[in-house]
Amino acid sequence: MNLQQDRIAMLCEVLKLDRIGSEWPAIAQWAAAQDNSHGDFLEKILNVENDARLERQQENRKQGAG
């Protein structure tokens, strides 16, 4: 990893953006390969994090009900 990747990983950890921390390099490569805009990249990465949060909420509800 380079210094920028280290800083991003640290910020994702502090901000509790677990999925972004692990998925952003692949999504950045995807966006670059598709010649997508910064907005497209941001929308995709935020959707990935939102999906992860929804999954965690569902799991927590299942555990609380059981």
mmCIF file of the N, C-alpha and C atoms, coordinates in Angstrom:
data_MODEL
# 
_entry.id   MODEL 
# 
loop_
_atom_site.group_PDB 
_atom_site.id 
_atom_site.type_symbol 
_atom_site.label_atom_id 
_atom_site.label_alt_id 
_atom_site.label_comp_id 
_atom_site.label_asym_id 
_atom_site.label_entity_id 
_atom_site.label_seq_id 
_atom_site.pdbx_PDB_ins_code 
_atom_site.Cartn_x 
_atom_site.Cartn_y 
_atom_site.Cartn_z 
_atom_site.occupancy 
_atom_site.B_iso_or_equiv 
_atom_site.pdbx_formal_charge 
_atom_site.auth_seq_id 
_atom_site.auth_comp_id 
_atom_site.auth_asym_id 
_atom_site.auth_atom_id 
_atom_site.pdbx_PDB_model_num 
ATOM 1   N N  . MET A 1 1  ? 0.838   -1.190  0.000   1.00 0.00 ? 1  MET A N  1 
ATOM 2   C CA . MET A 1 1  ? 0.000   0.000   0.000   1.00 0.00 ? 1  MET A CA 1 
ATOM 3   C C  . MET A 1 1  ? 0.876   1.245   0.000   1.00 0.00 ? 1  MET A C  1 
ATOM 4   N N  . ASN A 1 2  ? 0.354   2.284   -0.634  1.00 0.00 ? 2  ASN A N  1 
ATOM 5   C CA . ASN A 1 2  ? 1.079   3.543   -0.575  1.00 0.00 ? 2  ASN A CA 1 
ATOM 6   C C  . ASN A 1 2  ? 0.506   4.409   0.548   1.00 0.00 ? 2  ASN A C  1 
ATOM 7   N N  . LEU A 1 3  ? 1.100   5.573   0.744   1.00 0.00 ? 3  LEU A N  1 
ATOM 8   C CA . LEU A 1 3  ? 0.682   6.425   1.867   1.00 0.00 ? 3  LEU A CA 1 
ATOM 9   C C  . LEU A 1 3  ? -0.767  6.880   1.750   1.00 0.00 ? 3  LEU A C  1 
ATOM 10  N N  . GLN A 1 4  ? -1.212  7.183   0.549   1.00 0.00 ? 4  GLN A N  1 
ATOM 11  C CA . GLN A 1 4  ? -2.597  7.606   0.381   1.00 0.00 ? 4  GLN A CA 1 
ATOM 12  C C  . GLN A 1 4  ? -3.545  6.467   0.749   1.00 0.00 ? 4  GLN A C  1 
ATOM 13  N N  . GLN A 1 5  ? -3.258  5.266   0.323   1.00 0.00 ? 5  GLN A N  1 
ATOM 14  C CA . GLN A 1 5  ? -4.097  4.120   0.672   1.00 0.00 ? 5  GLN A CA 1 
ATOM 15  C C  . GLN A 1 5  ? -4.120  3.901   2.181   1.00 0.00 ? 5  GLN A C  1 
ATOM 16  N N  . ASP A 1 6  ? -2.976  4.093   2.833   1.00 0.00 ? 6  ASP A N  1 
ATOM 17  C CA . ASP A 1 6  ? -2.916  3.976   4.288   1.00 0.00 ? 6  ASP A CA 1 
ATOM 18  C C  . ASP A 1 6  ? -3.800  5.020   4.963   1.00 0.00 ? 6  ASP A C  1 
ATOM 19  N N  . ARG A 1 7  ? -3.751  6.247   4.461   1.00 0.00 ? 7  ARG A N  1 
ATOM 20  C CA . ARG A 1 7  ? -4.580  7.317   5.045   1.00 0.00 ? 7  ARG A CA 1 
ATOM 21  C C  . ARG A 1 7  ? -6.066  7.032   4.838   1.00 0.00 ? 7  ARG A C  1 
ATOM 22  N N  . ILE A 1 8  ? -6.416  6.555   3.657   1.00 0.00 ? 8  ILE A N  1 
ATOM 23  C CA . ILE A 1 8  ? -7.814  6.219   3.381   1.00 0.00 ? 8  ILE A CA 1 
ATOM 24  C C  . ILE A 1 8  ? -8.275  5.101   4.298   1.00 0.00 ? 8  ILE A C  1 
ATOM 25  N N  . ALA A 1 9  ? -7.455  4.080   4.458   1.00 0.00 ? 9  ALA A N  1 
ATOM 26  C CA . ALA A 1 9  ? -7.805  2.964   5.341   1.00 0.00 ? 9  ALA A CA 1 
ATOM 27  C C  . ALA A 1 9  ? -8.007  3.446   6.774   1.00 0.00 ? 9  ALA A C  1 
ATOM 28  N N  . MET A 1 10 ? -7.140  4.336   7.239   1.00 0.00 ? 10 MET A N  1 
ATOM 29  C CA . MET A 1 10 ? -7.252  4.853   8.599   1.00 0.00 ? 10 MET A CA 1 
ATOM 30  C C  . MET A 1 10 ? -8.543  5.665   8.764   1.00 0.00 ? 10 MET A C  1 
ATOM 31  N N  . LEU A 1 11 ? -8.834  6.519   7.799   1.00 0.00 ? 11 LEU A N  1 
ATOM 32  C CA . LEU A 1 11 ? -10.047 7.324   7.878   1.00 0.00 ? 11 LEU A CA 1 
ATOM 33  C C  . LEU A 1 11 ? -11.300 6.461   7.821   1.00 0.00 ? 11 LEU A C  1 
ATOM 34  N N  . CYS A 1 12 ? -11.297 5.446   7.003   1.00 0.00 ? 12 CYS A N  1 
ATOM 35  C CA . CYS A 1 12 ? -12.448 4.547   6.931   1.00 0.00 ? 12 CYS A CA 1 
ATOM 36  C C  . CYS A 1 12 ? -12.654 3.836   8.259   1.00 0.00 ? 12 CYS A C  1 
ATOM 37  N N  . GLU A 1 13 ? -11.573 3.464   8.908   1.00 0.00 ? 13 GLU A N  1 
ATOM 38  C CA . GLU A 1 13 ? -11.672 2.818   10.213  1.00 0.00 ? 13 GLU A CA 1 
ATOM 39  C C  . GLU A 1 13 ? -12.242 3.778   11.246  1.00 0.00 ? 13 GLU A C  1 
ATOM 40  N N  . VAL A 1 14 ? -11.738 4.998   11.281  1.00 0.00 ? 14 VAL A N  1 
ATOM 41  C CA . VAL A 1 14 ? -12.205 5.999   12.245  1.00 0.00 ? 14 VAL A CA 1 
ATOM 42  C C  . VAL A 1 14 ? -13.675 6.318   12.015  1.00 0.00 ? 14 VAL A C  1 
ATOM 43  N N  . LEU A 1 15 ? -14.069 6.434   10.751  1.00 0.00 ? 15 LEU A N  1 
ATOM 44  C CA . LEU A 1 15 ? -15.443 6.798   10.408  1.00 0.00 ? 15 LEU A CA 1 
ATOM 45  C C  . LEU A 1 15 ? -16.381 5.588   10.358  1.00 0.00 ? 15 LEU A C  1 
ATOM 46  N N  . LYS A 1 16 ? -15.840 4.417   10.625  1.00 0.00 ? 16 LYS A N  1 
ATOM 47  C CA . LYS A 1 16 ? -16.607 3.175   10.605  1.00 0.00 ? 16 LYS A CA 1 
ATOM 48  C C  . LYS A 1 16 ? -17.260 2.930   9.237   1.00 0.00 ? 16 LYS A C  1 
ATOM 49  N N  . LEU A 1 17 ? -16.456 3.118   8.208   1.00 0.00 ? 17 LEU A N  1 
ATOM 50  C CA . LEU A 1 17 ? -16.875 2.859   6.836   1.00 0.00 ? 17 LEU A CA 1 
ATOM 51  C C  . LEU A 1 17 ? -16.186 1.588   6.364   1.00 0.00 ? 17 LEU A C  1 
ATOM 52  N N  . ASP A 1 18 ? -16.554 0.491   6.994   1.00 0.00 ? 18 ASP A N  1 
ATOM 53  C CA . ASP A 1 18 ? -15.855 -0.773  6.788   1.00 0.00 ? 18 ASP A CA 1 
ATOM 54  C C  . ASP A 1 18 ? -15.838 -1.226  5.332   1.00 0.00 ? 18 ASP A C  1 
ATOM 55  N N  . ARG A 1 19 ? -16.981 -1.204  4.693   1.00 0.00 ? 19 ARG A N  1 
ATOM 56  C CA . ARG A 1 19 ? -17.049 -1.716  3.327   1.00 0.00 ? 19 ARG A CA 1 
ATOM 57  C C  . ARG A 1 19 ? -16.292 -0.803  2.371   1.00 0.00 ? 19 ARG A C  1 
ATOM 58  N N  . ILE A 1 20 ? -16.394 0.505   2.562   1.00 0.00 ? 20 ILE A N  1 
ATOM 59  C CA . ILE A 1 20 ? -15.635 1.419   1.696   1.00 0.00 ? 20 ILE A CA 1 
ATOM 60  C C  . ILE A 1 20 ? -14.147 1.148   1.845   1.00 0.00 ? 20 ILE A C  1 
ATOM 61  N N  . GLY A 1 21 ? -13.713 0.938   3.072   1.00 0.00 ? 21 GLY A N  1 
ATOM 62  C CA . GLY A 1 21 ? -12.298 0.684   3.314   1.00 0.00 ? 21 GLY A CA 1 
ATOM 63  C C  . GLY A 1 21 ? -11.765 -0.512  2.563   1.00 0.00 ? 21 GLY A C  1 
ATOM 64  N N  . SER A 1 22 ? -12.594 -1.522  2.403   1.00 0.00 ? 22 SER A N  1 
ATOM 65  C CA . SER A 1 22 ? -12.127 -2.733  1.727   1.00 0.00 ? 22 SER A CA 1 
ATOM 66  C C  . SER A 1 22 ? -12.436 -2.749  0.227   1.00 0.00 ? 22 SER A C  1 
ATOM 67  N N  . GLU A 1 23 ? -13.432 -2.014  -0.209  1.00 0.00 ? 23 GLU A N  1 
ATOM 68  C CA . GLU A 1 23 ? -13.889 -2.130  -1.599  1.00 0.00 ? 23 GLU A CA 1 
ATOM 69  C C  . GLU A 1 23 ? -13.463 -0.982  -2.517  1.00 0.00 ? 23 GLU A C  1 
ATOM 70  N N  . TRP A 1 24 ? -13.001 0.142   -1.937  1.00 0.00 ? 24 TRP A N  1 
ATOM 71  C CA . TRP A 1 24 ? -12.764 1.296   -2.788  1.00 0.00 ? 24 TRP A CA 1 
ATOM 72  C C  . TRP A 1 24 ? -11.730 1.076   -3.888  1.00 0.00 ? 24 TRP A C  1 
ATOM 73  N N  . PRO A 1 25 ? -10.646 0.313   -3.664  1.00 0.00 ? 25 PRO A N  1 
ATOM 74  C CA . PRO A 1 25 ? -9.679  0.165   -4.769  1.00 0.00 ? 25 PRO A CA 1 
ATOM 75  C C  . PRO A 1 25 ? -10.294 -0.513  -6.000  1.00 0.00 ? 25 PRO A C  1 
ATOM 76  N N  . ALA A 1 26 ? -11.086 -1.544  -5.778  1.00 0.00 ? 26 ALA A N  1 
ATOM 77  C CA . ALA A 1 26 ? -11.708 -2.241  -6.909  1.00 0.00 ? 26 ALA A CA 1 
ATOM 78  C C  . ALA A 1 26 ? -12.731 -1.351  -7.606  1.00 0.00 ? 26 ALA A C  1 
ATOM 79  N N  . ILE A 1 27 ? -13.480 -0.588  -6.828  1.00 0.00 ? 27 ILE A N  1 
ATOM 80  C CA . ILE A 1 27 ? -14.472 0.302   -7.424  1.00 0.00 ? 27 ILE A CA 1 
ATOM 81  C C  . ILE A 1 27 ? -13.789 1.437   -8.175  1.00 0.00 ? 27 ILE A C  1 
ATOM 82  N N  . ALA A 1 28 ? -12.682 1.920   -7.661  1.00 0.00 ? 28 ALA A N  1 
ATOM 83  C CA . ALA A 1 28 ? -11.924 2.961   -8.364  1.00 0.00 ? 28 ALA A CA 1 
ATOM 84  C C  . ALA A 1 28 ? -11.402 2.437   -9.706  1.00 0.00 ? 28 ALA A C  1 
ATOM 85  N N  . GLN A 1 29 ? -10.922 1.199   -9.716  1.00 0.00 ? 29 GLN A N  1 
ATOM 86  C CA . GLN A 1 29 ? -10.448 0.606   -10.970 1.00 0.00 ? 29 GLN A CA 1 
ATOM 87  C C  . GLN A 1 29 ? -11.601 0.441   -11.953 1.00 0.00 ? 29 GLN A C  1 
ATOM 88  N N  . TRP A 1 30 ? -12.752 -0.010  -11.439 1.00 0.00 ? 30 TRP A N  1 
ATOM 89  C CA . TRP A 1 30 ? -13.937 -0.174  -12.278 1.00 0.00 ? 30 TRP A CA 1 
ATOM 90  C C  . TRP A 1 30 ? -14.332 1.175   -12.899 1.00 0.00 ? 30 TRP A C  1 
ATOM 91  N N  . ALA A 1 31 ? -14.377 2.220   -12.072 1.00 0.00 ? 31 ALA A N  1 
ATOM 92  C CA . ALA A 1 31 ? -14.781 3.537   -12.550 1.00 0.00 ? 31 ALA A CA 1 
ATOM 93  C C  . ALA A 1 31 ? -13.802 4.060   -13.610 1.00 0.00 ? 31 ALA A C  1 
ATOM 94  N N  . ALA A 1 32 ? -12.517 3.847   -13.386 1.00 0.00 ? 32 ALA A N  1 
ATOM 95  C CA . ALA A 1 32 ? -11.517 4.306   -14.355 1.00 0.00 ? 32 ALA A CA 1 
ATOM 96  C C  . ALA A 1 32 ? -11.629 3.538   -15.671 1.00 0.00 ? 32 ALA A C  1 
ATOM 97  N N  . ALA A 1 33 ? -11.851 2.232   -15.576 1.00 0.00 ? 33 ALA A N  1 
ATOM 98  C CA . ALA A 1 33 ? -11.966 1.409   -16.785 1.00 0.00 ? 33 ALA A CA 1 
ATOM 99  C C  . ALA A 1 33 ? -13.198 1.787   -17.608 1.00 0.00 ? 33 ALA A C  1 
ATOM 100 N N  . GLN A 1 34 ? -14.253 2.198   -16.910 1.00 0.00 ? 34 GLN A N  1 
ATOM 101 C CA . GLN A 1 34 ? -15.492 2.587   -17.589 1.00 0.00 ? 34 GLN A CA 1 
ATOM 102 C C  . GLN A 1 34 ? -15.490 4.060   -17.989 1.00 0.00 ? 34 GLN A C  1 
ATOM 103 N N  . ASP A 1 35 ? -14.415 4.763   -17.646 1.00 0.00 ? 35 ASP A N  1 
ATOM 104 C CA . ASP A 1 35 ? -14.306 6.202   -17.879 1.00 0.00 ? 35 ASP A CA 1 
ATOM 105 C C  . ASP A 1 35 ? -15.464 6.945   -17.223 1.00 0.00 ? 35 ASP A C  1 
ATOM 106 N N  . ASN A 1 36 ? -15.825 6.494   -16.017 1.00 0.00 ? 36 ASN A N  1 
ATOM 107 C CA . ASN A 1 36 ? -16.910 7.112   -15.259 1.00 0.00 ? 36 ASN A CA 1 
ATOM 108 C C  . ASN A 1 36 ? -16.429 8.380   -14.567 1.00 0.00 ? 36 ASN A C  1 
ATOM 109 N N  . SER A 1 37 ? -17.372 9.201   -14.186 1.00 0.00 ? 37 SER A N  1 
ATOM 110 C CA . SER A 1 37 ? -17.061 10.455  -13.511 1.00 0.00 ? 37 SER A CA 1 
ATOM 111 C C  . SER A 1 37 ? -16.765 10.217  -12.038 1.00 0.00 ? 37 SER A C  1 
ATOM 112 N N  . HIS A 1 38 ? -16.262 11.248  -11.382 1.00 0.00 ? 38 HIS A N  1 
ATOM 113 C CA . HIS A 1 38 ? -16.047 11.179  -9.937  1.00 0.00 ? 38 HIS A CA 1 
ATOM 114 C C  . HIS A 1 38 ? -17.386 10.953  -9.229  1.00 0.00 ? 38 HIS A C  1 
ATOM 115 N N  . GLY A 1 39 ? -18.424 11.578  -9.745  1.00 0.00 ? 39 GLY A N  1 
ATOM 116 C CA . GLY A 1 39 ? -19.754 11.396  -9.171  1.00 0.00 ? 39 GLY A CA 1 
ATOM 117 C C  . GLY A 1 39 ? -20.229 9.959   -9.265  1.00 0.00 ? 39 GLY A C  1 
ATOM 118 N N  . ASP A 1 40 ? -19.961 9.311   -10.401 1.00 0.00 ? 40 ASP A N  1 
ATOM 119 C CA . ASP A 1 40 ? -20.328 7.900   -10.562 1.00 0.00 ? 40 ASP A CA 1 
ATOM 120 C C  . ASP A 1 40 ? -19.592 7.036   -9.541  1.00 0.00 ? 40 ASP A C  1 
ATOM 121 N N  . PHE A 1 41 ? -18.292 7.313   -9.369  1.00 0.00 ? 41 PHE A N  1 
ATOM 122 C CA . PHE A 1 41 ? -17.503 6.574   -8.387  1.00 0.00 ? 41 PHE A CA 1 
ATOM 123 C C  . PHE A 1 41 ? -18.066 6.776   -6.990  1.00 0.00 ? 41 PHE A C  1 
ATOM 124 N N  . LEU A 1 42 ? -18.339 8.023   -6.641  1.00 0.00 ? 42 LEU A N  1 
ATOM 125 C CA . LEU A 1 42 ? -18.850 8.325   -5.310  1.00 0.00 ? 42 LEU A CA 1 
ATOM 126 C C  . LEU A 1 42 ? -20.207 7.664   -5.073  1.00 0.00 ? 42 LEU A C  1 
ATOM 127 N N  . GLU A 1 43 ? -21.083 7.735   -6.052  1.00 0.00 ? 43 GLU A N  1 
ATOM 128 C CA . GLU A 1 43 ? -22.392 7.098   -5.915  1.00 0.00 ? 43 GLU A CA 1 
ATOM 129 C C  . GLU A 1 43 ? -22.260 5.593   -5.709  1.00 0.00 ? 43 GLU A C  1 
ATOM 130 N N  . LYS A 1 44 ? -21.401 4.954   -6.473  1.00 0.00 ? 44 LYS A N  1 
ATOM 131 C CA . LYS A 1 44 ? -21.207 3.505   -6.357  1.00 0.00 ? 44 LYS A CA 1 
ATOM 132 C C  . LYS A 1 44 ? -20.647 3.132   -4.986  1.00 0.00 ? 44 LYS A C  1 
ATOM 133 N N  . ILE A 1 45 ? -19.639 3.850   -4.525  1.00 0.00 ? 45 ILE A N  1 
ATOM 134 C CA . ILE A 1 45 ? -18.999 3.515   -3.254  1.00 0.00 ? 45 ILE A CA 1 
ATOM 135 C C  . ILE A 1 45 ? -19.954 3.760   -2.086  1.00 0.00 ? 45 ILE A C  1 
ATOM 136 N N  . LEU A 1 46 ? -20.762 4.814   -2.167  1.00 0.00 ? 46 LEU A N  1 
ATOM 137 C CA . LEU A 1 46 ? -21.736 5.070   -1.108  1.00 0.00 ? 46 LEU A CA 1 
ATOM 138 C C  . LEU A 1 46 ? -22.851 4.023   -1.111  1.00 0.00 ? 46 LEU A C  1 
ATOM 139 N N  . ASN A 1 47 ? -23.246 3.564   -2.286  1.00 0.00 ? 47 ASN A N  1 
ATOM 140 C CA . ASN A 1 47 ? -24.240 2.485   -2.355  1.00 0.00 ? 47 ASN A CA 1 
ATOM 141 C C  . ASN A 1 47 ? -23.702 1.191   -1.748  1.00 0.00 ? 47 ASN A C  1 
ATOM 142 N N  . VAL A 1 48 ? -22.438 0.903   -1.976  1.00 0.00 ? 48 VAL A N  1 
ATOM 143 C CA . VAL A 1 48 ? -21.820 -0.290  -1.395  1.00 0.00 ? 48 VAL A CA 1 
ATOM 144 C C  . VAL A 1 48 ? -21.846 -0.201  0.133   1.00 0.00 ? 48 VAL A C  1 
ATOM 145 N N  . GLU A 1 49 ? -21.488 0.951   0.682   1.00 0.00 ? 49 GLU A N  1 
ATOM 146 C CA . GLU A 1 49 ? -21.496 1.121   2.138   1.00 0.00 ? 49 GLU A CA 1 
ATOM 147 C C  . GLU A 1 49 ? -22.918 1.057   2.686   1.00 0.00 ? 49 GLU A C  1 
ATOM 148 N N  . ASN A 1 50 ? -23.859 1.672   1.993   1.00 0.00 ? 50 ASN A N  1 
ATOM 149 C CA . ASN A 1 50 ? -25.250 1.634   2.438   1.00 0.00 ? 50 ASN A CA 1 
ATOM 150 C C  . ASN A 1 50 ? -25.783 0.203   2.440   1.00 0.00 ? 50 ASN A C  1 
ATOM 151 N N  . ASP A 1 51 ? -25.477 -0.559  1.401   1.00 0.00 ? 51 ASP A N  1 
ATOM 152 C CA . ASP A 1 51 ? -25.909 -1.962  1.349   1.00 0.00 ? 51 ASP A CA 1 
ATOM 153 C C  . ASP A 1 51 ? -25.348 -2.754  2.526   1.00 0.00 ? 51 ASP A C  1 
ATOM 154 N N  . ALA A 1 52 ? -24.086 -2.513  2.860   1.00 0.00 ? 52 ALA A N  1 
ATOM 155 C CA . ALA A 1 52 ? -23.458 -3.209  3.990   1.00 0.00 ? 52 ALA A CA 1 
ATOM 156 C C  . ALA A 1 52 ? -24.163 -2.847  5.294   1.00 0.00 ? 52 ALA A C  1 
ATOM 157 N N  . ARG A 1 53 ? -24.514 -1.589  5.460   1.00 0.00 ? 53 ARG A N  1 
ATOM 158 C CA . ARG A 1 53 ? -25.212 -1.160  6.684   1.00 0.00 ? 53 ARG A CA 1 
ATOM 159 C C  . ARG A 1 53 ? -26.590 -1.790  6.774   1.00 0.00 ? 53 ARG A C  1 
ATOM 160 N N  . LEU A 1 54 ? -27.289 -1.860  5.650   1.00 0.00 ? 54 LEU A N  1 
ATOM 161 C CA . LEU A 1 54 ? -28.605 -2.493  5.650   1.00 0.00 ? 54 LEU A CA 1 
ATOM 162 C C  . LEU A 1 54 ? -28.503 -3.972  6.015   1.00 0.00 ? 54 LEU A C  1 
ATOM 163 N N  . GLU A 1 55 ? -27.481 -4.642  5.490   1.00 0.00 ? 55 GLU A N  1 
ATOM 164 C CA . GLU A 1 55 ? -27.252 -6.053  5.830   1.00 0.00 ? 55 GLU A CA 1 
ATOM 165 C C  . GLU A 1 55 ? -27.008 -6.221  7.328   1.00 0.00 ? 55 GLU A C  1 
ATOM 166 N N  . ARG A 1 56 ? -26.192 -5.340  7.905   1.00 0.00 ? 56 ARG A N  1 
ATOM 167 C CA . ARG A 1 56 ? -25.911 -5.415  9.346   1.00 0.00 ? 56 ARG A CA 1 
ATOM 168 C C  . ARG A 1 56 ? -27.173 -5.154  10.166  1.00 0.00 ? 56 ARG A C  1 
ATOM 169 N N  . GLN A 1 57 ? -27.989 -4.211  9.738   1.00 0.00 ? 57 GLN A N  1 
ATOM 170 C CA . GLN A 1 57 ? -29.236 -3.926  10.448  1.00 0.00 ? 57 GLN A CA 1 
ATOM 171 C C  . GLN A 1 57 ? -30.158 -5.134  10.432  1.00 0.00 ? 57 GLN A C  1 
ATOM 172 N N  . GLN A 1 58 ? -30.273 -5.782  9.283   1.00 0.00 ? 58 GLN A N  1 
ATOM 173 C CA . GLN A 1 58 ? -31.107 -6.973  9.183   1.00 0.00 ? 58 GLN A CA 1 
ATOM 174 C C  . GLN A 1 58 ? -30.606 -8.087  10.080  1.00 0.00 ? 58 GLN A C  1 
ATOM 175 N N  . GLU A 1 59 ? -29.291 -8.278  10.104  1.00 0.00 ? 59 GLU A N  1 
ATOM 176 C CA . GLU A 1 59 ? -28.720 -9.308  10.972  1.00 0.00 ? 59 GLU A CA 1 
ATOM 177 C C  . GLU A 1 59 ? -28.978 -8.997  12.441  1.00 0.00 ? 59 GLU A C  1 
ATOM 178 N N  . ASN A 1 60 ? -28.825 -7.728  12.811  1.00 0.00 ? 60 ASN A N  1 
ATOM 179 C CA . ASN A 1 60 ? -29.081 -7.331  14.205  1.00 0.00 ? 60 ASN A CA 1 
ATOM 180 C C  . ASN A 1 60 ? -30.536 -7.537  14.576  1.00 0.00 ? 60 ASN A C  1 
ATOM 181 N N  . ARG A 1 61 ? -31.449 -7.273  13.667  1.00 0.00 ? 61 ARG A N  1 
ATOM 182 C CA . ARG A 1 61 ? -32.870 -7.492  13.938  1.00 0.00 ? 61 ARG A CA 1 
ATOM 183 C C  . ARG A 1 61 ? -33.178 -8.979  14.128  1.00 0.00 ? 61 ARG A C  1 
ATOM 184 N N  . LYS A 1 62 ? -32.562 -9.798  13.289  1.00 0.00 ? 62 LYS A N  1 
ATOM 185 C CA . LYS A 1 62 ? -32.760 -11.246 13.386  1.00 0.00 ? 62 LYS A CA 1 
ATOM 186 C C  . LYS A 1 62 ? -32.231 -11.756 14.737  1.00 0.00 ? 62 LYS A C  1 
ATOM 187 N N  . GLN A 1 63 ? -31.070 -11.271 15.156  1.00 0.00 ? 63 GLN A N  1 
ATOM 188 C CA . GLN A 1 63 ? -30.496 -11.701 16.418  1.00 0.00 ? 63 GLN A CA 1 
ATOM 189 C C  . GLN A 1 63 ? -31.339 -11.211 17.585  1.00 0.00 ? 63 GLN A C  1 
ATOM 190 N N  . GLY A 1 64 ? -31.890 -10.011 17.469  1.00 0.00 ? 64 GLY A N  1 
ATOM 191 C CA . GLY A 1 64 ? -32.720 -9.470  18.552  1.00 0.00 ? 64 GLY A CA 1 
ATOM 192 C C  . GLY A 1 64 ? -34.045 -10.189 18.649  1.00 0.00 ? 64 GLY A C  1 
ATOM 193 N N  . ALA A 1 65 ? -34.563 -10.687 17.551  1.00 0.00 ? 65 ALA A N  1 
ATOM 194 C CA . ALA A 1 65 ? -35.844 -11.388 17.549  1.00 0.00 ? 65 ALA A CA 1 
ATOM 195 C C  . ALA A 1 65 ? -35.694 -12.836 17.992  1.00 0.00 ? 65 ALA A C  1 
ATOM 196 N N  . GLY A 1 66 ? -34.493 -13.355 17.870  1.00 0.00 ? 66 GLY A N  1 
ATOM 197 C CA . GLY A 1 66 ? -34.295 -14.781 18.130  1.00 0.00 ? 66 GLY A CA 1 
ATOM 198 C C  . GLY A 1 66 ? -33.888 -15.080 19.482  1.00 0.00 ? 66 GLY A C  1 
# 
